[in-house]
Amino acid sequence: MADSAPTGPTTSDGIVELRVHGVSGAGADHVLNRPYVHQVAGDRSGGFYRPRPGYPDSTGTDGVTLEAYRWSDLPSGTAARTLSLVFLLPFMLCNVALWMRPANPSAKYGFMALCRVLALTLTMLYVLSIVGVALDLIAWRCMGMPSCLAGRSSLSWLGGRPVGLRLGVLSLVPIAAIGLVWWLGARPGHSFDAFRTNAPPQTSKQRLSAVGQWDGAPLVGRLRSVHVAAAFATLDASLLTARASQHASRVMVVLVVATVAVLVACLLLLSVVPGIDRPGPAPGVDGATRGLRTIACGLTILVIVHVVISPAPWPEGGALPGYGAIVAWLFVSQTVLVAVLAAEVIWRRGDGQRRSTIRALGAPVFVTIAAGLAVAFAAELVYRVADLLDREGTTADRQATSPPLAYKWAIFGFFLAVLTALLVGVVITVLTAPGRRRAARAIVAADFPHAPPRAADRLRRVEQAVARARFTERLEPLSVVYAVLAALGLATSVLGLLQLYPGDVAQRFIGVPENMVNFLIGSGSYVIAGILLWLVIGGLFAYRTAGFRRYVGVLWDLGTFWPRGAHPFAPPCYAERAVPELTRRISYLVERGERVLLAGHSQGSVLLAATVLQLPPRITDRVALLTYGSPLGRLYSRLFPAYADDAALREIGERVGWRWLNLWRDTDPIGGWIFASHRPGEVEKLTGPAATVDRRLTDPEDVVAPPSDSVPPPIMGHWPCESQGAFTDAVRELMGRLRTTTR
C-alpha cells in the first residue's frame, strides 16, 4: 500500500472524519459528497481519498478533515469476478455457516468438523457432476451409440474406440475442472499481499477481532490441498467402481485401497487433526496435506492408465456402472451430516443467541441451502447435457442417455422445496401483513402527528415502507422452512438407490399421474436454469448498478467478509485486507496527533467494528465511532452469536469510551438499532452508557414538501445519510466528546 501523508495542516487539535461506505459501491466523491477528490493512500482496489485542497467546501462539519475509504472493488471488482461469485455461491454459503457456530465454546470443534466435512462433500459433488457429463453421458453412453454420434463431429472421433480409452481420454475433462478451481483458489492475491501478517497478539478477547488480524493463507492452503486430494479421489472412485463391475485383480485391490485411504485421510485431517487451524506455518500438517495431494494426483494417473490398458471386457449398455449409486450415497451423506449439525447446534446453542431458538439454526440452514443449490446446479448440468444429447434420438436413445435417478429425485425435491417455500412465503406475507401494517401505522402516526389531510397518500407510502422493512424478521422462519424442505429433498435420493422412479412412487402412493411428475421434473429443471440465469444477471447488475447492488450486494459482502475457514474455493475474504488497512491508517493518523471520527455505513460499520477491536488502547483513546444503517444488531448478532454477540458490541463501546452513536431508520430493511430502539411511546429498560448509543431517525424527514421544493423529502430506507442534518449533528456531538475527553 502506497501511504502518503495527508495534505493540509496538522495540529494536535485536528480531527479526521474517516468514512467507510457500505455495499453500495459508491465512489469516493459520493461518499464524501465532494466533486473533486484525490487518493492519499492505498490503490485502486482499496484506497483512502480526500477532497482536493484549494477547492471550495473541501472540509467537513466545523472544518473537520474529510477522508473516505473505498473498498467496494475488493469483494467484486471486475465483472468476471462478480460472475464467479455466482457459481461459487454454494461454496460461499457453506463457508459462512462455519462462522455461525453457537457461542458455547464446547460446540466449537465438533461444529467446525461437521461444517468442513460438509464443505468437502460439495467439492466431491462438483467433481461428480463433471464426471456425470464427461464419463457417464458422453464417454460411456453417447460414444457407444451411433445415433448419438451422428452429426456430432466433436464427439465422433472417439466413437467406436475401446471403452477404457474413451474413459481415459474424457477423464481429462474432470481433471481440468479440478485444475480450474485449484488455480482459482491458489491465485496470488496481489491486492492482499501487503497485508499478510504473522498472527499479532490480539488486543481483544472477542472473536470478531480475529477477522483480518491473522494471515489466512496457510489455513486456506491446507484446506485446498485436502479438497484437491478428495476431488481426485472422487474421480478415481468413479473410474474404479465402473472397472470393478466386470474386473477384479490385485492391481484393482491396491488402487481401491489407496483411493479409500486418501478419502479417509481427508476426513481425518478435517475433523480430527487440530493443527489444521493453526494461523501460521505448521510444518507437520502442511507437509501432510501437500503429501496427500501429491499422492492423490499420482494415484489418479495410475488409475487412468489402468483403466485404459486393462484388457478385461466392459459391460454393455446402461449407465456408467456404480455412478448413480455414488451420487445417491453422497446425497444421503449430506442429509445425515446436516441432521447431525442441526442437532449439535440446538443442543449446544449456548446463551449468546438472541431471543429465539430459530436463530440458533443459522448454520444448518445455510449449509442446507448451500447443499441444495450445489445439488440443483449439478443435477441441472447433467440433466441439460442429457437433454441435449438425446434431443434428436429415438425413445430408446433417450432412455439410454437419461440422467441417474438420484439427479431426477434431486430436481424433483428441489422444485417442490422452492414451490412450497414460495407458497409458505405468500402465506406468511399475508398473515403478518395486518400486524406489520398496524405497527407501521402507529410508528408513522407518532412521527407525523400533525400531518395535513393532503399528505394522506404520502403517509400510506411511508407506512408501506415501514411494513416492508419489518418483513426482514419474517425471513428467519421462512428460511428454516425452506431448509427443512431442501433437506427432505436430499433425503429422497435414498429412493434412487432402490431404483424407484419419482413418477412410479407418486402414482403408487399419492395417486399423482406419472406424466404430471415428469412434467414437474422438467419444470424444476427450467426453474434451476432460471435461478442460475437470474443469479448471473443479478451479479452483472450488482456490479454495474449501485442501486441494485445496495440490496443484492448484501449477500456477497456478508459472505466474503468471513475468512475461508471451511471451503478453500469460496470467494476470497476482503476483510483480510480491509481491516488491517484500516487499522494501519487509523494508527498512522492518531500517531500524527490527529483524533479520528470513524463513520461507517452498512457493511462499513462491520469493518469498523472489527477494526476497533484490534486497535490498542493508546489509539482508541483518540477515536469515536458513528454507525448508520448498521446490520450489527439486526443481522450479525443473530446470525453470528459467537462473534458479534452483546459482549462484543459492548466491548466496542468501551474501547472508544462510549463515544459511539448509531443512527437507524424504521424504513431500513437491513440496518437497525444496536442496543435500544428508542421508538416514540416505547419505554426502554436498558440503562447505562449503552442506552445512549442508538438514535432513531425519522424517515422521511417530512411528508409534505418544504417551502423551497415542490416534492416532499424522499424515503431514504437503507441509503446513507451523510447529507442529512441528523448526521451533521451526530458528527458535531462526537467531535465535542473527542475534544473533551482527549485533551
N, C-alpha and C positions, 0 to 999 in steps of 0.2 A: 504494500500500500504506500503510495506516494503521499506523505503527510507534510503539508506546508503550513507555515504559521498563518493564523488568521490575520486578515487585513484590519487596519484601523487601530486606534489607540487602545492600550490595555492598561487598566488600573486595578488596584485591589478591590475597588468597589464595583467593578464591572459584572454584569450578568449576561449570560448567553442563554437564549431560549432555543433549545435543540428540539426540533420537531421530527417525529418519526411517523411516516404515513402508514395507512392500513393496506387492505387488499385492493384498493382502487388502482394501484399502479400509476398514480398521478405523477407528473413531472415536478421537479423541484420548484419551478416557478409557480405552479398551482399550490403546492404545499405552503410555500412562503407568501403566496398572494402578492408576488412582486414580478413584474415582467422581465426584469434583467437580472440574471443570476450567474455566478461563476463557481466552478468547482475548486475547493480548497484542500481536499484530501480524498483518497480512495481512487476508484477507477469507474469504468462505465457500468459494471455490474452492481457495485455498491459504492456510493460516494457521498461526500459531505459538500453542501452548497451554501453559499451566502449571497445576499443581494450585492450587485456590483456597486462599489463605492463611487461616489460622485453623482449618482442619480438621486432625484427627489424620493423621499419616503423610503430610504434604504434601511431604516431601523424599525424596531417594533414598538410595543407599548412602552411609553415613557422612556424611549431611547434605548430599549434593550437591544442587544445584538442578536440578530436572527440567524439561524442555521438550520438546515434540513438534512436528514439522512435518507437517501433514496436507495431502497433495497429491492424494488419490485422485479428487477431482472434476475435476481438470484433464484427464486423458485420457478420462474418461467423463462424469460429472456428471449428465446427465439421461437418461431412457430414450430420448428421441428421438435424442440424440447417440450413445448406445450403439448404437442400431439403424442409424444412418448409418454407423458403423464397419463393420457387416456388409456393406453394399452398396458401401462404398469399399474393401473388403478387397483386391481386385486392385491398385488404385492404391497402397495402403499397402505391400503386399509388394514391388511394383516399386520404390517409393521406398527401402525398407530395403536392397534389393540394391545401390543406389548406394554405401552405406556399407560394403559387404563387399569392397571392392576389395583387391587384394593389397598387401602392404607395400612392394613395389618401386615407387619414385617414378616410374619411367619408364612405368608402366602407367596413370598417373592419367588423362591427358587422353583417350586412346583409350577407356579403360574408361568414363569418365563420358559421353562422347559416345554410345557404344552404349546405355548404360542410359537416357539421356534420349530417344534416338530410339525405343527400345522403349516407353518410357512414352508417347510421342506416339502410337504405334500403338494403345495401349489406349484413349486418348481417341477416336481415329478409329473404333475398333470400337464404342465406346459409341454414337457417332452413327449408325453403320451399323445397329446393332440397332434403333434408333428409326426410322430410315428404312425398314428392312425391314418393320416393323409398320405405320407410318402411310402410307407411299407405296406400297410393293410390295403388301402383303397387302390393305390397306383401299382406298386411293385407286385403285390400278391394277386389282386383281383383283376384290375384293368389290363395289365400286361399279359395276363393269361387268357384274355377274351378277345378274339379277332374283331368282334363287333364293337368293342370299346376302343380299340386302337384305330379303327377305320376313320380316316380323315384327321388323325392327330399325329402329325409327323414328329412333334416334340416328344412323343412317348413311344412311337413305334420302333425307334432304333434299338430298344431293348426287348421288343416283343419277340417271343419265341426263344429267348435266351434261357439258360438254366435258372431255376428259381433262386438258388443260392447267390448267383451272380447278380440277379436283379435286386435282391435284398441288400447285398453288399454295396452295390453302387448307390442305391437310393438311401442307404444309411448315411450318406454324406449330407443329406438334407437336414435330419435332426442334429447331426454333428455341427453343421453350420449354424443352426438355430441356437444350440448351446454356446457356440463360439460368439454369436452376436450378443447375447445377454452377458456373457463373460466379459466381452470387450466393453460393453456399455457400463457394466458395474465397476470395471477396473480402470476406466478412463482417468487420467490425471486431472484432477480438478484444479486447473490453473488459477482460477479465481479464488481458490481456498488455500493454496499452498502457503501463503504468507501467514496463515493463522493456525498452522499446526503447532500444538503445544504438547508438553510432556506432563500432563496432569498436575497443574499447580495446586497448592493447598487451597481447599475451599474455605471461604470466609463465612459460609452459612451452613447450617445443618439441614436446611431444606433441600429436598432432592431436585427441585426446579433449578437450583443454582448450578447443577451439573450440566445442564443443557448448554452446549457450546463451550464448556470450560476445558474439556479434555479432547484429545485427538481420537476421533472415532475410526480413523483409517485402519489401525491394527485389528480391531474387532470385526470391521466390515471385511477385511482381507481374510480372516479366519472363516467367517460365515460364507464368504464367496467360495473359498476352496471346498468347504463341505458341500455346498449346494452344487458346484460343478461336478464333484465326485458322485453325488447322488444322481445327478442328471445323466451322466454317462452310465452309471449302474442301471438306471431305468431303461435306457436303450439296450444295454446288454441283456437285461432280464427279458425284454420283449423278444429279442432275437433267439435267445437260448430256449425260451418257452416254446417258440414255434419249432425250433430244431428238435427239441426233446419229444415232440409229439410222435415222431417216427424214427428216432435215432437215439441210442444211448451208448456211450463209450467212456473210457477212463478220462479222456480229454474233456468230454462234456461234464463229467462229475467235478473235475478240478475247476473248470470255468464257472459252473454253477455255485460251487462252494465259495470261490473267490468273490463272485458277484454278491452273494448273500453276506459275506464278511464285510464288504465295502459298505453295504447299506446299514448293517448293524453298527459298524464303526461310526457312520454318520449320525445315527440316532444317539449313540453313547456320547459322542462329542457335544451334541447339542443339549442333552438332558442330564448328563452326569458330571462331565468334566468342568469344574468351576473356573479353571484358568482361562476359559474361552472369553470370559467377561473382563479380563484384565485390561485396563486402559492402555498401558504401554506395551512394549515388546515382551513376549513370553516365549523364549526360545524353544522350550519343550512343546508347548501347544502349537506354536507357529510351525515348527518342523513337522509335527504330526499331521496337521491339516494339509500342508503342502505335499507331504509324502503321500497322504491318502489320495489327493487329487492326481498326483503323478501316476500312482498305481492304477487308479480308475481309467485314466487316459490310455495307459499301456494295455490294460485289460480289454478295453473296447477294441483296440487294434487286433488283439488276439482273437476276440470273439468274431469280429467281421471276417478275418482270414479263415477261421474255422468254418463259418457258415458258407463262405464262397467255395472252399476246396473240399468240403465234406462230400463223399461220393454217395452217401445213403439217399434213397429216394425221398421225395417230399409228398405229403398228402395233396390231393387234387380238389379244387373247388372250395366253396365256403369262404369263411373269413380267415384271417391270419390266426393260426392256432394259438389259443391262450390269451390273445389280446383283449377280447371282450371281458374275460374274467379278471385280468389285471386291472382294467379300468373300473370295473364294478367293485372290486375289493378296495381299491383306492378310495372310491366314494364312500364305501361303508366305513373305512378307517377314519375318514374326515368326520363323518357323522358321530362316531364314537368319541373322537377327540373333542369335538365341540360340546358334546353332552358332559364329558368329564370336566372340561374347562368351566362350563356353566355351574356345575355342582361345586367345584372348587371355589369359584368366586362368591357364590351365595353363602357357602359355609364360612368363608373367611373374609367377608367384606369389610369387617372392622368398623370403627367409629368415625372414620374420615369421610364416609359417604353422606352426602347431604340429603336429608328429608325423605328419601324414597328408596325402597328395595329395588324398584325397577332400574334405578340409575346404577345399581351395582352390576347390572348386566351389560354395561357398555362394551367390555372386551369380548364376551361371547357373541354379542350382536354384531360387532364389527367383523369378527372373524368369520361368522356365518355368512354375512353379506359378501365378504371377500371370497370365500369358498364358492358361494352360489354364483357370483359373477365369473369366477375363473372356470367353473364347470360349464356355465352357459356359453362363455366365449369359446371354450374348447369344443363343446358339442356343436355350436353353430359352425365352426370352421370345418369339422368333419362332415356335418350334415350338408353344408353348402357344396363342398367338393364332391360328395357323393351324388348330390342332385345334378351337378354339372356333368359328371361322368356318365350318368345313365339317362340324361335328358333325351337322347336320340336312340336309346336302346329299346329292346323288347321288354315285356313284363318280366321274363325270366332274368334278363340282364339287370333290370332294376332291383330285383330281389337279391341278385348276386352281389351287387355293389351297395346294398343297404347298410347304413351305419350300425354299429353294435347296439344291442338292446340297452346297455347302460346309458348311452347317449340319448336314445329315444326317451327313456324314462326321465333323464335329466332335463331335457327340453320340456317334456310334459309337466314335470314338477315345477320347473321354473315359471312356466307360463301360468299355471294355477296359482302359484305363490304371488306373482305380480298382480294377477287379476283379483285375487282375494284381498290382497293388501290395498289395492285401489278402492275396492268396494268398502273395506273397513275404513279407509281414509275418508271416503264420502260420508259414511255413517257418522264417524267421529266429528267431521266438519259440521254436519247438520245438527247433531245432538249438542255440540258445545257452542254452536253459534249464538243461541239466546243468552247463555251465560256470559260469553265474551262481549256481546253487544251491550248487555246491561252494565258490565264493568266499564266498558269503554264510554258508555253514555254518562255514567257517574263521574268518570275522570274528566271528560270534556265539559260537563256541567260545572265542575269545580274550577276548571281552568278559565272558563269564559262565562261567568255568571251573568254578565250584563250584555251579552251579545244581542244585537238588534235583530228583529224578525227577518230582515233581508239577508242575514247570514245563515239562515236555516240550511240551505244546500251545502254551504261550506262546512257547517258543523257536522252534517251527515258524513261528509268525506273524511273529516278528521276522525270521527267515530269508527269508520270502516278501517282506517289506517291503524288505529289502536287495536281494534279487534283482530286484524290480520297479524299484527306483531305478537299478540298474545298466543297465537297458534303454535309458536315455537315450543311451548311447554307440552303441547299435544303430540309432538313428533316422537317423544320417548316411547309411550305405549304403542304407537303405530310401528315404530322400528322394531320393537320386541315382537309384535305380531308377525311382521314380515320375516324376521329371523327364524321364528319357530316354524313358519310355513316353509321357508327355504331349507331348513334342516330336515323336515319331513320329506321334502322333495328329494334331498340327497339320499335319505334312507330307502326310498323306493328302488334304488339300484339293486337291493337285495333280490327283488323280483326278477331283475335281469339275470342274476346268477341262476335262477330257477328256470330260465328260458321261457318266461311268461311275457307275453306282449301286452302293452298298455290297453289296446283295443279289446283283447280277449278278456282281460281282468275286469275292465269296466263293464263289458257286456254281461259277463257271467255274474258279477256280484252287485252291480249297481243298476244294470239294465240300460246303460247308455250304449247306443249303437256303435259298432266298431268304426264306421265311417266318420261319425262325429268325433271320436277320439283322434283318428288320423288327421281330421281337419284341424283339431286343436293343436296337434303336434306341429303341423305345417304353419299354423298361425303363430305358435310360440317361436318357431324359427325366425319368422319375419319380425316378431316383436324384439327378439335379441338383436337381429340385424338393425332394426330401427333404433334400439338403445345405443348400439355402437356408433351408428351414424350421428345420433344426437350428441353423444359424447365428443365425437370428432368436431362437429360443428360448434358445440359449446366451447371446446378448447380453443378453436380458432377465434371465435367471437370474444372469449375471455382474454385472449392475447391482444386483440385489435381494438376492443371496445371497453373503455374504462367503466362505463355504467353497468354493462353486463358482468364484467369481472368482479364488481363490488359484491355481488351475491354468489355467483358461481365460483369465483376465486376463493371463497372461504374454505371450500373443501380442499383445494390444492394447498393453500397456505397453512391450513391446520395440519394437513397430512405431512407436508415436507418440513414443518417446524421441528419434528422429533427426529433424533438420530436413527440411523438404520441399525437397530438393535435386534430385529427379528429376521428381516428379509434383506439380503445384500443387494438384490436387484430392484429394490424400491428406489424412487427418486432421491437424489442427494438431499441432505439436511442443510438448508440455508442458514439455520441458527449457528452452525459450526463456524461460519464466517461472521454473520451479522453481530452476534453477541460479543465475541472478542473484539471486533472492530469498534463497537460502541463503547465497550469497557476501556479500550485504549484511548479513544478520543476524549471521553469524559475525564479520564485521569489526566490526560495531557492539558485539558483546559483548566482544571482545578489547580494543577501544579503550576500553571502560569499566573495564578492569582485570581482566576475567574470564579464566579458562582454559576452553577448550571441549573436551569429550569428545564426538566425533561417533559416534553409534551408528546404523548403517543396516542394515535387514533387506532381503534380496532386492533388488528394483529400487531400493530406497532406498540401498543400498550403491553402486550405479552412479551415482546422482545425487551422492552424496558424493564419489566418485572424481573426477568431472568438476569438482566444486566445489573440491576440494583443489588440483587442477592450476591453478586460476585464482587462488587466494589468494596474495598476496605473502608473501615470507619473514617479514616482521615479524608476520604473522598466524599462519602455520603454525608458527612457533616456539612458540606457546602452544596448539597443537591436538594432540589424539590421536584415533586412529581405531579404532573397533570395528565389524567387519562380521560378519554371521551370516546363513546361508542365501544367501550371495552367489553370483550367477552370473558374476562377473567372470572367474574362471579356467575354469569349466566350459563356458560358452556364449560370452561376449563375446570372450575371447581367441582362440577358434576361429573364430567367425563374422565378426569384425571385426578382422582382423590388422593393418590399417593404423592402428587407433585404440586398441585395447586389447591391444597386444602386451606381451611381457615387459618391454620397456624402459619402457613407460608405467606398468606396475604397480610396477616398481622405483622410478620417479621419485616415485610417490605415497608409497612408504615413506620415501624420502629426504627428501621435503618435510616430513613430520611427524616427522623424526628417528627413524624406525622405531618410533615409539610406535603400533604397529598390531598388533592381534590379530584373527584371523579364526576364528570358530567354525563348525564344519561337522559334519554327520552322514552316516553311510553310508546312512541311510534316506531321505535327501533326494534326490528325482529332479531338482531344479533347481539348488540350491546345491552348493558343493563347496569344495575347498581352492584356495588361490591359488598357492602355491609348492611345498608339500610336504604329502603326506597324513598322515605320522606314524602310520600304522596299526601296531598291535602286531605285532611279529615282522618288520617290514619295515625294511631298512637304507636310510636316506636318504643320498644322496650330496651333497645340497645343503648348502653351508656359508655362513657369513656371516650378517648380520642378517636376510636374507630367510627363513632356515631357522627363525627364531623366531616368525614371524607366525602360522602355522596351528596351531590347537588342535582336535583331534578330540574330539567329544562322544560319549559312549556313549549310544545311544538304543535302547530306553528306559533310564531310569536303573537299573532292576532288572526282573527277570522274575517276582518274587514280590511279594505285597502287603506293604507295611510294617506294623509292629505297629499303627499308628494308622489303617489303612484296610482295606477288605475286598476291594479290587481292586488289581492291580499298576499301576504307573505307565504312562501311555499312550505309544504310539509317536508321536513328535512329527513326524517327517518334515520337511516344509518349514515347519512352524509356527514362529513366533518363540519366543525362549527367554528373554524378559526376566524371567520369574518363576522361572527355574531358578537353582540355586546357582552353576553354572559361569558364568553371565552376571554375577552379582554379583561373583564372584572376578575375572573379567576387568576389570570396571569398577574394582574396587579396585586392581588391579595398574596399570592405565593412569593412574589418579589419582595413584598413587605416583610413576610416571615423570614425570607432568606437574609435580608439586611439586618433584621432584629436579632436573629439567633446566630449569625456567623460573623459578627464584628471582630 
